């Protein structure tokens, strides 16, 4: 009986922890909803402020842990709110703190375009940083700041605009020394996903490809800086080549306008705009001025590695993940909604599962077959599987700095038998079938298995290139030269025919109007699919999971209780039957 009581208490303890977590989650989300619902009315004249931390998330998040992880507005949130503010008569200016920003080329270009549209409404823009890139790597962050009317830097700060560099370790010797044998391969010479495990350094082909990529991106940064600061491209390049640049020298070289502290810069904007009230961009909502007749267009965001699964109802799941089940469900909902006329597919992914990419590819085609055009909008990355899912879209839009393409494949395993020998660990196995355990890390491929592995890589590469060729209407004889795993900048990808237009959501909506054969000024209402779950729905799902867990535990208890009481699990034989 004692063991039974201990078991029951353990179960009750687990239930208590789960219930406490559920109540905490519900309370936290409820409080957040209350805060949002009770947000004060904005003043009639205001300045918007924004502090960018690191790289803005690629997709919006409704995670209950958002406040604790430091996630801020997504890139799309920042751009759309600045665009809304440009048209809002209450907003008199924009102040952005770049002290802790570290922006990718595409993100910097996306926000820069929004800032230019804001400035076009004759509203002042001020950028500030205590220092910009203390450890370097701030070239594109500064290229964005250079688009503002005034750039301030703290007196002790500096501009760490030291260009662009890609570094990667090569581990072949290290793996060999510990007894690990890579059994990996790729298609083709520019793919570069596994060479760090198999080679001693960059191959000439891969080095040339990556050098072209960094050269393209640096040229884009120089052009942004030169245009934003009204200096020559040569002067902009010279500044990059001599970074870091102290604040006083940055003033002399016309890279910044003034030295001072954050409070000084903000006060200067208040004086210039004759506006004292400030509102965080996170708390700002542009007024909805769209007419009821505005055409509905679905927006499906997907960021991160492309992965299988995602069909579940996990209340903690990220809203913008690239799980195939989630993305397909969003496409299905948009297709089935008769009010939706087209789909904007926002992609930010370095790739992932080929099968998952194929699943999403089919969802894009299904939407098109249903008469709903699809425009793919690429973010920081749209590479490998991230490009595969975009290939069938009616139009593809990318920023000049978007990392694009990488049309290729790699796969394989690491054989650990040498490592186990060094550690004195011995594995034994039994199996049935000539290829049983061929993916085990504890044995090498046989010659026949390795041959089939190579055939599989060839099959996937051929399928990938054929689908891109069909989607982009590129002849196969030209397709292979564009593929082979090569990574392109968005600008070079457009020249190669892998991208239709450079830009972001603004340009994508223009392409959508054209596909829908609508005038250029036709209002579009952008609707997220799937709709972000509200706090109450997420809490209900959490409570439902608690109930399911409790039911399973109860089922286990009823089976285990007889044992804990020293009884038999088998019913006695009824001799009267």
Secondary structure in CASP SS format (residue, H / E / C, confidence):
PFRMAT SS
TARGET T0000
AUTHOR 0000-0000-0000
METHOD secondary structure of the structure
MODEL  1
X C 1.00
X H 1.00
X H 1.00
X H 1.00
X H 1.00
X H 1.00
X H 1.00
X H 1.00
X H 1.00
X H 1.00
X H 1.00
X H 1.00
X H 1.00
X H 1.00
X H 1.00
X H 1.00
X H 1.00
X H 1.00
X H 1.00
X H 1.00
X H 1.00
X H 1.00
X H 1.00
X H 1.00
X H 1.00
X H 1.00
X H 1.00
X H 1.00
X H 1.00
X H 1.00
X H 1.00
X H 1.00
X H 1.00
X H 1.00
X H 1.00
X H 1.00
X H 1.00
X C 1.00
X C 1.00
X C 1.00
X C 1.00
X C 1.00
X C 1.00
X C 1.00
X C 1.00
X E 1.00
X E 1.00
X E 1.00
X E 1.00
X E 1.00
X E 1.00
X E 1.00
X E 1.00
X E 1.00
X C 1.00
X C 1.00
X C 1.00
X C 1.00
X C 1.00
X C 1.00
X C 1.00
X C 1.00
X C 1.00
X C 1.00
X C 1.00
X H 1.00
X H 1.00
X H 1.00
X H 1.00
X C 1.00
X C 1.00
X C 1.00
X C 1.00
X C 1.00
X H 1.00
X H 1.00
X H 1.00
X H 1.00
X H 1.00
X H 1.00
X H 1.00
X H 1.00
X H 1.00
X H 1.00
X H 1.00
X H 1.00
X C 1.00
X C 1.00
X C 1.00
X C 1.00
X E 1.00
X E 1.00
X E 1.00
X E 1.00
X E 1.00
X E 1.00
X E 1.00
X E 1.00
X E 1.00
X E 1.00
X E 1.00
X C 1.00
X C 1.00
X C 1.00
X H 1.00
X H 1.00
X H 1.00
X H 1.00
X H 1.00
X H 1.00
X H 1.00
X H 1.00
X H 1.00
X H 1.00
X H 1.00
X H 1.00
X H 1.00
X H 1.00
X H 1.00
X C 1.00
X C 1.00
X C 1.00
X C 1.00
X E 1.00
X E 1.00
X E 1.00
X E 1.00
X E 1.00
X E 1.00
X C 1.00
X C 1.00
X E 1.00
X C 1.00
X C 1.00
X C 1.00
X C 1.00
X C 1.00
X C 1.00
X H 1.00
X H 1.00
X H 1.00
X H 1.00
X H 1.00
X H 1.00
X H 1.00
X C 1.00
X C 1.00
X C 1.00
X C 1.00
X E 1.00
X E 1.00
X E 1.00
X E 1.00
X C 1.00
X C 1.00
X C 1.00
X C 1.00
X E 1.00
X E 1.00
X C 1.00
X C 1.00
X C 1.00
X C 1.00
X C 1.00
X C 1.00
X C 1.00
X C 1.00
X C 1.00
X C 1.00
X C 1.00
X C 1.00
X H 1.00
X H 1.00
X H 1.00
X H 1.00
X H 1.00
X H 1.00
X C 1.00
X C 1.00
X C 1.00
X E 1.00
X E 1.00
X E 1.00
X E 1.00
X E 1.00
X E 1.00
X E 1.00
X C 1.00
X C 1.00
X C 1.00
X C 1.00
X C 1.00
X C 1.00
X C 1.00
X H 1.00
X H 1.00
X H 1.00
X H 1.00
X C 1.00
X C 1.00
X C 1.00
X C 1.00
X C 1.00
X H 1.00
X H 1.00
X H 1.00
X H 1.00
X H 1.00
X H 1.00
X H 1.00
X H 1.00
X H 1.00
X H 1.00
X H 1.00
X H 1.00
X H 1.00
X H 1.00
X H 1.00
X H 1.00
X H 1.00
X H 1.00
X H 1.00
X H 1.00
X H 1.00
X H 1.00
X H 1.00
X H 1.00
X H 1.00
X H 1.00
X C 1.00
X C 1.00
X C 1.00
X H 1.00
X H 1.00
X H 1.00
X H 1.00
X H 1.00
X H 1.00
X H 1.00
X H 1.00
X H 1.00
X C 1.00
X C 1.00
X C 1.00
X E 1.00
X E 1.00
X H 1.00
X H 1.00
X H 1.00
X H 1.00
X H 1.00
X H 1.00
X C 1.00
X C 1.00
X C 1.00
X C 1.00
X C 1.00
X E 1.00
X E 1.00
X C 1.00
X C 1.00
X H 1.00
X H 1.00
X H 1.00
X H 1.00
X H 1.00
X H 1.00
X H 1.00
X H 1.00
X H 1.00
X H 1.00
X H 1.00
X H 1.00
X C 1.00
X C 1.00
X C 1.00
X C 1.00
X E 1.00
X E 1.00
X E 1.00
X H 1.00
X H 1.00
X H 1.00
X C 1.00
X C 1.00
X C 1.00
X C 1.00
X C 1.00
X C 1.00
X C 1.00
X C 1.00
X C 1.00
X C 1.00
X C 1.00
X E 1.00
X E 1.00
X E 1.00
X E 1.00
X E 1.00
X E 1.00
X E 1.00
X E 1.00
X E 1.00
X E 1.00
X E 1.00
X E 1.00
X E 1.00
X C 1.00
X C 1.00
X C 1.00
X C 1.00
X C 1.00
X C 1.00
X C 1.00
X C 1.00
X C 1.00
X C 1.00
X C 1.00
X C 1.00
X C 1.00
X E 1.00
X E 1.00
X E 1.00
X H 1.00
X H 1.00
X H 1.00
X H 1.00
X H 1.00
X H 1.00
X H 1.00
X H 1.00
X H 1.00
X H 1.00
X H 1.00
X H 1.00
X H 1.00
X C 1.00
X C 1.00
X C 1.00
X E 1.00
X E 1.00
X E 1.00
X E 1.00
X E 1.00
X E 1.00
X E 1.00
X E 1.00
X E 1.00
X E 1.00
X C 1.00
X C 1.00
X E 1.00
X C 1.00
X H 1.00
X H 1.00
X H 1.00
X H 1.00
X H 1.00
X H 1.00
X H 1.00
X H 1.00
X H 1.00
X H 1.00
X H 1.00
X H 1.00
X H 1.00
X H 1.00
X H 1.00
X H 1.00
X C 1.00
X C 1.00
X C 1.00
X E 1.00
X E 1.00
X E 1.00
X E 1.00
X E 1.00
X E 1.00
X E 1.00
X E 1.00
X E 1.00
X E 1.00
X E 1.00
X C 1.00
X H 1.00
X H 1.00
X H 1.00
X H 1.00
X C 1.00
X C 1.00
X C 1.00
X C 1.00
X C 1.00
X C 1.00
X E 1.00
X E 1.00
X E 1.00
X E 1.00
X C 1.00
X C 1.00
X C 1.00
X C 1.00
X E 1.00
X E 1.00
X E 1.00
X C 1.00
X C 1.00
X C 1.00
X E 1.00
X E 1.00
X E 1.00
X E 1.00
X E 1.00
X E 1.00
X E 1.00
X C 1.00
X H 1.00
X H 1.00
X H 1.00
X H 1.00
X H 1.00
X H 1.00
X H 1.00
X C 1.00
X C 1.00
X C 1.00
X C 1.00
X C 1.00
X C 1.00
X C 1.00
X C 1.00
X C 1.00
X C 1.00
X C 1.00
X C 1.00
X C 1.00
X C 1.00
X C 1.00
X C 1.00
X C 1.00
X C 1.00
X C 1.00
X C 1.00
X C 1.00
X C 1.00
X C 1.00
X H 1.00
X H 1.00
X H 1.00
X H 1.00
X H 1.00
X H 1.00
X H 1.00
X H 1.00
X H 1.00
X H 1.00
X H 1.00
X H 1.00
X H 1.00
X H 1.00
X H 1.00
X H 1.00
X H 1.00
X H 1.00
X H 1.00
X H 1.00
X H 1.00
X H 1.00
X H 1.00
X H 1.00
X H 1.00
X H 1.00
X C 1.00
X C 1.00
X C 1.00
X H 1.00
X H 1.00
X H 1.00
X H 1.00
X H 1.00
X H 1.00
X H 1.00
X C 1.00
X C 1.00
X C 1.00
X C 1.00
X E 1.00
X E 1.00
X E 1.00
X H 1.00
X H 1.00
X H 1.00
X H 1.00
X H 1.00
X H 1.00
X H 1.00
X C 1.00
X C 1.00
X C 1.00
X C 1.00
X E 1.00
X E 1.00
X C 1.00
X C 1.00
X H 1.00
X H 1.00
X H 1.00
X H 1.00
X H 1.00
X H 1.00
X H 1.00
X H 1.00
X H 1.00
X H 1.00
X H 1.00
X C 1.00
X C 1.00
X C 1.00
X C 1.00
X C 1.00
X C 1.00
X C 1.00
X C 1.00
X E 1.00
X E 1.00
X E 1.00
X E 1.00
X E 1.00
X C 1.00
X C 1.00
X C 1.00
X C 1.00
X C 1.00
X C 1.00
X H 1.00
X H 1.00
X H 1.00
X H 1.00
X H 1.00
X H 1.00
X H 1.00
X H 1.00
X H 1.00
X H 1.00
X H 1.00
X H 1.00
X H 1.00
X H 1.00
X H 1.00
X H 1.00
X H 1.00
X H 1.00
X H 1.00
X H 1.00
X H 1.00
X H 1.00
X H 1.00
X H 1.00
X H 1.00
X H 1.00
X H 1.00
X H 1.00
X H 1.00
X H 1.00
X C 1.00
X C 1.00
X C 1.00
X C 1.00
X C 1.00
X C 1.00
X C 1.00
X C 1.00
X C 1.00
X C 1.00
X C 1.00
X C 1.00
X C 1.00
END
